[in-house]
Amino acid sequence: MPKAIARISKLKASNIAASEQHTTRQRDTLNADPAKHNIRLIGGSDLQDSRLEVLVRHRIGDQPTRKNAVLCVEMLLTVSPDYFRPHQPGQAGRWDDTRLERFQWAVQQWLSEQYSD
C-alpha cells in the first residue's frame, strides 16, 4: 500500500541558496537523475528573477527580519514508489504519467487549501 511522504524543513537566509542548488541540480546530487527537473508548482511566475531567495524576500516584503530568522519552509511532498508504478514497484526511474499528473493535481489542491496562495 502506498505511503504519503512529507518532509518539512525551516530555511534561514544562509541555507536558502543551498537548498535551491540541490533541488535544481546545480550541485552534484548523487542520488538524483540530472536529466530530471523538479517543477515549481506554486510561486515565482510574476517575477523576472526566479531565484528562490528573491521569491522569498519578495513574499516577506519590507518587513524587518532578525539576522538568523527562519525565512521560509521547504516542503517535499511525495509518495512511495508503489503508487507511481503499482505493478512494478521496484523498477526505479519508471512511473505511470497519469498517476503522476493525478498526484501533482492532488498536491496542488491540498497546498492551496492548507496554505492559500
Buried (B, 14 or more C-beta within 10 A) or exposed (E): EBEEEEEEEEBBBEBBBEBBBBBBBEEEEEEEEEEEEEEEEEBBEEEEEEBBBBBBBEEEEEEEEEEEEEBBEBEEBBBEBBBBBEEEEEEEEEBBEEBEEEBEEEBEEEBEEEEEE
